[in-house]
């Protein structure tokens, strides 16, 4: 079943459109920065953006900081909201279930396919932004294989690779939190759009509350609070506190909402 | 093959299926009839474990559903309501994905099995156009191919001739009868009486969620005690049979009595020419309209 879900993913035009758009955005930003040489001052704007003019090798990290807060979660919510509700809308859900495909198996396969999408999207963005950075920005004074960390010290090539992989894992887990909410809503409604918008509403509300000082008491429990904590992988030494909390929060959201999705789907009357 | 006891399903305040006791025997061609909204599709969904009964039990292929769905469903093929497929993919791709989704579909033989079934339902020459571009009849045939892909012992079809043209209806009926003679039990739900009358050996009639009738078709179609006679000598016949005429419409007479040879001999002896003489039987339509209400899509003023 997992293979079938992956095959369906690959055959969907919207998946490729989403990935292309995700890759395009950092390229557009890079072109503007390279042609005007105007960057946000350090500490403001996107993380790393202020550093890319002196070191193009940091651009993949800057690109991640651009797509993670909004564009990647939107893409994830679109696909995850479609997971069950989309099958219900086309009427294929009932034919899968009488094939028979177990309801839990179907949910697991959908989740694996979503995870594959998130990974593929991040890798695609990293690859295109790496090329973009190489082409549009200088490679930094320390040479090809060295990058300055946010803390000012130099990172070696192997350190960079390790930390990129760690960031990739962290971002994937963060996106699974969104996916879990959208999949849960997808088992509740038969409208894919409704499930997607519901998940996005949760995210927008969360992003709003995170910036609201008055809501600081609940901020640590909001799903988007630690989304950018992977930036801390690029400090020397690595600042683990927010990373660990971020993973914990996302794990909690994934467990709760997937549990709810599973409980709901197992006992649901499929009348679509 | 299918046995339900007091099967009941309630959606909120609506009682969709009310204490239904279905009994479909191996080898039957069973037709579930009833007006729109009488609960036929809900029964089909209950049998397949898509929805869960409020109360009552349900056995398919001798095993309780939905508890044993994993063991039962591989031997069941079904079209529920309308056929469905991913609109942006071709028919072959859709069948291949469905085949790969569940048990009993080895990859090695997949292409050959799909080709065989497509030929069987009359889509053998289908190209790679997406389902989006299929006509309703083609989708119906594809749905049937999907249901047959794993050589089921029981075929459950909900309105299988929806959207088919007369030729398609004939094709499907011939295919179902052929499968049935090969040992496949057929269960169709339909509101098309003529369709069921030509296909089925046994019928159940639903009305407002209840099964109001379940009988062999041959038993239902009893003689009415009238004989229809068509004769060019109508006046002479009326004069001869004075008192036995129940109805007259030009050349067509309805005569009370059930002994066709006796009536035939009587008329011939009186030199009355006969076009046609036949004992009237109750049509399925008479039977069904007798036991059912007006259906859910008719709203009469109170």
Interface residues (C-beta under 8 A of the other chain):
Chain A: X1 X3 X4 X7 X8 X11 X12 X13 X90 X91 X92 X94 X95 X96 X97 X98 X99 X100 X101 X102 X267 X269 X270 X271
Chain B: X11 X45 X48 X49 X50 X51 X52 X69 X70 X73 X74 X76 X78 X80 X81 X82 X83 X84 X85 X86 X87 X88 X89 X93 X97 X98 X100 X101 X102 X103 X146
